[in-house]
Amino acid sequence: MSEKTDTAIFAGGCFWCMVKPFDEYPGIIKVVSGYTGGHVANPTYEQVCSHTTGHTEAVEITFDPEVVSYEKLVEIYWQQTDPTDAMGQFQDRGDSYRPVIFTKNKEQNRIAIDSKEKLAKSGKYDKPIVTSIEDAKPFYRAEEYHQEFYKKNPERFAMEEIGRMEYQRRFL
């Protein structure tokens, strides 16, 4: 592994379900659940759930760009979300669950925009791709009980996954 690392920030529904697909991929150093995009410093889960902070549940991924590219992470991201649903993901509803790619620089922004345009032209979806691409704002780590939720709570996580799969089967 190289000494150089980079970070990516993605939001796509409940952050519990966004961790595992990235966590298990080669080149990923760590995946942190948290909140971003809002106007309240150091928000709590309860504050974010109140829909008054402007924050979205998200994951911050630290990765080795010599092992996995940002392009690949964006590709993995598209596979985890419904990019046609602007106000939530699957059974998770509301602005704190909206799909967003938060970009840290011009290169990430270009990659995200190009990828979104490619997905829109692919014909995979019959509705517009509405996932936002926004400049990254401060990322606030969520409470410890949210970190690595799928490992700490495998039964509850399995129920979340079943709910997502059922929603995808019925509505996508």
N, C-alpha and C positions, 0 to 999 in steps of 0.2 A: 504494500500500500504506500502511496506517495505521502509526502508531508503536506501537500496542498489539499485543502478542503474548500467546499463551497456549500451554500445553503439554498434550499428551495422552500417556498411556502405555498401550500395548497389548502383550499377549503372545499369541502364537498359533503355536506351533511354532518352527522355526528362524528367527531374526531376519533372516537373509539374504532370506527370501521375504516378509517383512513390510515391507521398505523400499520397493520399487519401486511398489506400488499407491498409496502415500501420496506418495512423492517426486515423482510426475508430476502430482499434482493441483493445480489453481490454489489459491493461498493458503497453500501449504505452504512454509515458510521453510527448514526442515531436518529431516532424519530421522536420528536417531542410534541405532545398535545398542548394546545394553548388557544389564545384568543388574539385576534388582530383586526385591524380595519376600523376600529371605533375611536371614540373621543374620551374615554375614561382610562386613566392610568391604572395599571395593576388591578383589573377587574376580577371579581370572583365569579364562580360558576352561577351563583344565584343572580348576580347583577346581569350577566350576559343573558340568562334565561328570561329576565324581565323585559328584554327587547328595548331597553332604554339607553344602552351603551354604544350602539352602533357596531359592536364587535361581532365577528363571525368565528365559530369554532373552526380551528385550522390545525394543520401539522407543519412543523418546521423540520425539514429533513437536512441533516448534515451528510454530505456525500463526498466521495473521492472522484473527482472528474476524470481521472486517468483510468478508472474502472467502469464508471457509469456516467453517461452524459446527461446534461440537463434535458436534452431532447428526449432521451429514453424515459426520464422521470415524467415528463409531460405526457408521453404516450401511455405510461402506466396510469397516470391520473385520469385520462379520458376513459379508461376501462373501469374506473371505480365510481363514476358519476353518471347522472342523467343530465347531459349538457343542455337539454331543452327545457329544464325546469328552473326558473330563476328564483323561486321562493321556497326552496327546500330541496331535500333529496330523499326520495323514496318515502318511508313513513315519517321522516323527520321534517317538520314543517316550520316555516318562519324565516325571517331574515338572518337569524344567527346560524342557519344551516345552508345558506345560499352558496352556490358553486362559484369559486373565485380562484384564479391563478394570480397570486401576488408576486410581482416581478421586482427584483432588486436592482436591475440595471438595464441598459438599452439592449444588450445581447439577449438576456432572458425575455425581455418584452418582445423582441423580434421573433424569437423562437416560438413563444406562446401564440402570438398573432398568426404566424405562418401555419402553425399546427391547427389552430382553430379554423382558419380558412380552408385548409386541406380537409378537415373533418366535415365542414359544411358542404364542400363540393363532393364528398364521397357518396352521398345519397343514402348513407346509413340511417339517417333520421328524416322523417317527413315533416318535422317542425324545425323552426330556426334554432341555431345554436346560440344560447343566451348566456353562457358562462361569461362572467366578467373577467377582464384582465386589468388589474389595477396596480399602481405603484405600491410596493410594500410599505407598511407603516410599522411602528414598534410591535414586536411579538411578545406576548406575555405568557409565560409558562402557566399551564393550568395546575390545579391542585394535584398533589402527589397521587391521590387515589385514581386520577384519570390516566396517569402514565402507565403504559404497557398494560392497558386494561384487559386486552385479549389473553394475556398470560396470567394475570392475577385472578380473573373471573371467567374462566373458560365456559362455564355453563351459561351465564348471562350473555356473554359475547356470542355464543352459538345461537341463542334466541334472536339477537340483533341481526345476525347474518341470515337466519331463516326468514325474518321479516323483510330484509332487503331483497333476497332472492325471490320471495313470493311477490313482492311489489313489482320487481323487474319482469317476472313471468306474466303478470296480469296486465301491466300497463305499458310495457316497452316493446 
